[in-house]
Amino acid sequence: MGRYVFKLSDVGEGIAECEIATWRVAVGDVVTEDQPLVDMLTEKAAVELPSPVAGKIIELRGEAGDMIAVGSPLVVLEVEGAGNAKEEQQVARKPDAAPAPEAGAKPPKAQTAPPASAAVAPAAPRASAPTQAAPRKPGEKPVAAPAVRQRARDLGIDLRLVAGSGPAGRITHADLDSYVEGAGRVAASTQAAPRTGVEDIKIIGLRRKIAEAMQRAKQRIPHFAYVEELDVTELEALRIHLNETRRPEQAKLTLLPFLLRALVQVLPRFPQVNATYDDEAGVLRRYAAVHCGVATQTPNGLVVPVLRHAETLDVWQMAAEIRRLAEAARSGKATREELSGSSITISSLGALGGIVSTPVINAPEVAIVGVNKLVERAVFCNGAVVPRLTMNLSSSFDHRIVDGYDAAQFIQAVKQRLEHPATLFMTESV
């Protein structure tokens, strides 16, 4: 048998290191060739790395959240034949591994203990059940053996509510028995126990990438927000009608394809909005094409898949592509190309959209347009108070590139098209 050291290969785009997102295997697993070993997270996307050989996992170099340099050992496997690491005779022992016994030494005698969940009978009958305790003072810890603590956890009992009958107030299994019989439950129901739990969570993987991106965006981009209210009564009526008459193969329409259609029409008049800014090089890149990022919530956090060349699509095609990209992002199957290269981003919280939001710009872009929830309001219309469907657009702009006046003109132009949806389908510029 030999050893095979699998090293992190070059993932392209000049990336020097990757983060371990998720291990797909554990030490001791037997894997086949091309079986997924680990998901690595780059600046752009998650990359699944398969095993180049068949063998048994004998060492994993790193934990989820660790950064690994390209070319560094990642996994060590035991394989048939010589492998590729003849010079290494042993896998490095983990720091917490127990030392091997010396020749002739007797192994330590195993100590046994009763199962934590098993009730321990008292040595002698008790004259009376121990008195139950009132909730202990904050910071006062109950005294109990590990087995008693484990049993209390299994039973869902807060030991601070149990009086101890042992030496120095030590809580015994008999005290737990008495508590379960009823006296302690009554005491617990009359006063809620204080919540003192604290959970430390290491920020790793996609969540760390999101945190870093948001921090850079807020630190380096002088955001300014612009919010406008839209009357979308006619647009919503059109959307409902189109969905009721759509063909089975057509995707269901949301408001996003109509917003995207309006952006496609308006952006040629505002090229400074459909752009990215390299602040280190001092270069603004304006795009004729509309490569629109669509902020998408996934089980692992917020990602932004990109709908490319939106100017070439109708609303049905936009709806289908938005759905496809969202499904790819949520399943973790979106490619690097599908998660990069956007020139402007739209964001929607759906029914949770609230009245107003202040979305963070998806750097290096210079603008993001956010959709808030649809609300029916009483509105003055032609001298009468009538119910109308309204919705706010909450947008953020990079003030280094986009002036406030230009941003307002841009949103007003989008508003005009959404409030008069027939203009969305006109071939001539309006």
N, C-alpha and C positions, 0 to 999 in steps of 0.2 A: 504494500500500500504506500502511496505517496501523498504529498500535500500540494494543494493548488491554491495559490494566493491570487484572489480576484481583486484587481485594482480599479479605482475609479477612472474610467476613460474620459477622453476629451469630449464634452457635450456640445462643442461649437460655440460660435459667437464670442470668442475670446474669454469665456468664463473660466476663472481660475479656481473656484471652489464652489461646492454645492452643500446644501443642508440636508441631513437625513430627515425625511418626512415620516416614513412609516416602514418598519421592517415587516416583510411578508413571511419571514422564516425565523426559527429560533435554533439555538445550539442543540444539536442532536437530531435535527430533521434530516431526512434523506431526500434529496432533490434530484430532479431530472434535468437534462440539458434544456435550456430555454425557459425553465420555470422562473417566474418572477421572484427576485430576492428582496428588492428594496425599492421604495419610491424616493427619489432624490428631488429636491426643490431647487430650481435655479431662479434667476431674477425674472424669468418669463413664465415658466410653467413647471408642473411636476413631470418628472421623467422616470419611467419604469425601467429598471435594469434587470435583465434576465441572467440566469446562470450560464456561463459559457461551457460548463462541463456538468456531468452527473457525479454525485458524491454525497458525502455526509458533512453537514455543517459542524465544524469544531470550534469556530471562533467568529464573533462579529466585532468589528473594530468601530465602536461608537454607539451612541444612543440617539434616539429621536431628538432633534434639535441641535446636534453637533454639526459643526462645519468641517467638511472633508476636502482637502486640496486635491485637485486633479492629479492623478498618478499615485495617490496614496493607497495602501492596502485597505480593503473594505471588508472582505469576507475570506476566511480560510476554510478550505474543504479538504476532507480526506477522500482520495480518489484511487481508482484502480491504476496501477502502473507507477511511474516515477513522479508524476505531477510536474510542477514547475518551480518547486522550492526545496531542492535536495539539501541545501546548506542549512536549512532550519529543521532541527530534529524534534523540537517540542513546541507546542503552543504555549505562549506566555501565560503563566498562572495568574488568575485574577487576584487582586489585593486581598479579597476577603476569603480566598480559598484556604481550607484547613491544611496544615503541613502534613506530609506523609509520615507515618510512624517509622521510627528507626528499627533497624533489623533486630529482631528478638524482643522488641518491646510489646507489651500486651496492649491491645486496644482498650480505650476507656470504656467502662461499663455503662451501658445505656440506662438512663433513668426513665422510669415510666411514671405517668401521672394519669389520673382518671380523666376521661373525656370532659371537655369544658362544659358541655351541655348536659352532663349526667348529674343527677341530684345526689348529693352526699348525705347519707343518713347521719344524724347526730349520734354521738357516742352514748348518750344517755337521754332518757325522756326528759323533756323540759317541763318545769312546773307551770310556766305560762309563756305566751309568746312575747318577744321583746317589744318594747314600746317603739312605735315608728317615729322617725325624726321629722321635724319641720325642715323646709329647704335650707340647706347650709348657706352660710354667708358667702358672698362672692370671693373667690380665691381660696376658700377652705376646701381642701381635697379630702374625699373619703378614703379611709384606709381599708384595703382589701387585697387578698391574694390574686395573682394573675388568673387562676381558674375561676374565681368568683367574678372577676371583672368580665371575663369572656362570657360566662353564663348570663350575667346581667345584660350584656350587649345582645345576646341571642334572644333574651326575653323582652328586650326593649325597655329596660328599667334604668332610670337615672339613679345612680348610686348616691347622689347627694340627697335623695329623698328617703334613704333607708338608714335606720338607726342600727348601729353596730353593737352586738352584745359581747364581742370578744375583748381581749385586753386592749386598752387604750382606744376603745371604740371601734375595734376592727370588725368589719362586716364579714359574716360567715354565710355559708350556704343555708343554714337554718334561718338566718335573717331574711334571705331572699324568699324562702318558703313562706314565711309569715307575711311578707309584703304581698306576694302573689295571692294569698288567701283573702285579701280584701282591705285590710286596714290601711296599707300604704296607698292603694288606688284611690281611696276616699280623700286622703290628705293631698294627693297629687292633683285631684280634680278641683280642689278649692283654691289652688294657687298655681299659676303657670310657672314652670321652671324658666330661669333666665337662659337665653341663648348665648352660648359662649364659644361656639365652634368657629375656627378660623381655618380656611383652606388656602394653601399656597399652590398656585398653578403656574408652571413654567410656560412662558409664551414662546411657542416654537412653530415651525412649519409656515403654512400660509398665513396664519394669524400674525406671526412676526413680520412677514413681508408686508402685510397690509399696514401694520403699525408703522413700519419704517417709511413706507410710501406716503402715508398720511402726514407723518411728522415732517418729512422733507417738503411736501407741498405747502403746509402751513407756515413753515419756517422761511421758505424761499419765495413764495408767491404772495404779493399783496392782494388778497382777495377783496372784491367788493360785490355785494349782492344787489339784485334787482328783481322785484316781485311785481307781477301784474295779474289782475283778475280777468278771466275769459268767460264769455257767455257761450257755452258749448251745447246749447239745447238742440240746435239744428245738426250739429256734428254728431251728437249722440243718437239722434233719430236716424241719421244716415247710417251710422255704424250698426244699429240694431237691424235696420232694413237689409243691409248687405249680408249680415250674418244669417238672417232668416231665409235669404234666397241664394246663398252660396252653394257651390257644387260640393259634393262629398269630399273631393280631393283637395279642396281649398282650406287653408288654415283659418281658424276663427280670428276675427279682427278685434284687437284692443285699440286703445287710443294711440298707442305708440307708433304704429305705421303712419297714421295721419300726421302726427307731430313730425316724424321723420320726413314725410313728403313735403311738409311746409318748410323744413330746414333746407331740403334740397333746392327748393325754389328760391329761397331768400338768400342763402349763403353767398352766391356769386356777387351780390351787391355789398357784402361785408366780408371780404377776403381775409381781413385781419382776425376774424373770429374763427374761421376754419383753418387753424394754423397750429404749429408747435414752436416753442421758443427754447433754444439752447442758450441758457443764460451764461454759461461758462465761455462759450465761443462768441456770444453776442449776435447770434444769427436767428432770424425769424423765418420759418419755412411755411409758405402759404400753399394750400392744396386746391387744385381745380376739382379733384375728385372729393366725394364725401365718404370718408371711412369713419363710420359712426360707432363708437363704443357704446355698448348697452350694459349698464351696471346690473349685475345679476347676483342675487343672494344664493349661496350654496351651503351645504352642510358644514363646509370648512371655512366659510367666510365669504366676503365680497370679492368677486372677480369681474373683469370687464372684457368679455368677448367682443370681437369687432366685426360689424357688418360692412363689408367692403363694397365700394362703388354703388352706394345707395342711389345715386342719380340714374342708374340704369334699370331700376326695379319699379314695378307698380306696387300698390298697397298690399295686394295679395302675396306677391313675392316677398315683400318686406316682412309680412306677418309670418310666412313660412320660415324665412331665414332667421328671424328673431327667435322663433320657437326652437329651431334646430340648434342654434348657438347656445341657448339657455339650457337645453337638455344635455348638450355636450359638456358645458361648464359644470352643471350639477352632478354629472356622473364622473367627472374628473377626466374625461376623454378629449377635452379641447386641446388642440395642438398649440405650439408656440406661436405659429403664424396667426392662429385665430385669436390669440390673446395679446397681440401687439400691433402697432402701426396705426392706431386710431388718430383722427384729426380733430374730433369733437366728441363729447359723450352726452348721452341722455340717461336720466335716472328716474325711476318711479318706485314708490313704496306701495303702489296699488291702493287698496282700501284703507291702509294704515298711513296714507300719505300726509295726513294732517293738513293744517291750513297753510302753513309756510314752513319752508326748510332752507337751510343754507348749505348746499352741497359743496364738498371739497373738490377742487379742480384735479382732474386726472393728469398730472404732469407727465410730459412737457406740454400738454395742450394748454390753451389759454381760455377755454370756456366750457361750461357744463350747464345743461338745461334740465331742471328737475320738475317732475309732474306731481302735483298734490291731488288730494282726493276730490271726487265729484260730490257737490253738495247742492241740494235744491233750496233756493232762497227766494224771498219776495223781493222783486225788483220793479222799479218804476220803468214803464215802457209805454211811450206815446200817451203820457198823462195818466196811465192806470197802473195799479199795483198788480203784477202777475207773477206766477211762479216760474222761475227759470233755473236751468242747471248751470252752475258756475264751477269754475276750477281755476286754481292759481298755478302759474308757472313761476318757479323759484329758480333763479339762475345766478351763477357766480362767474366772474370774469377776472382775468389777470390785468390789474390796473396799469402795469408797465406797458402793456400792448394795446389794450382796449380802453378807450375813453368812455366815461359815463354816458355822454350824449350818444355815441355810436351804439353802445350796448342797449340803451333805451330804444333807439330807432330799430335795431335788430329785433328785439322782442315785440315791438309794436307791429312790425311787418309780419312776424309769425302769427300774432294775434289776429290780424285782419284775415288771414287765410283760414285759420281754424274757426273763426266766427262766421265766415262765409265759405263753407266747405266746397261749393261749386268751383271756386277759384283753384282748388287743389288739383282739378282735373282739366284745367285749361292749358292748351299747348302753348299759347303766347304768354309772354311775361306781362304781369299786371302790377 
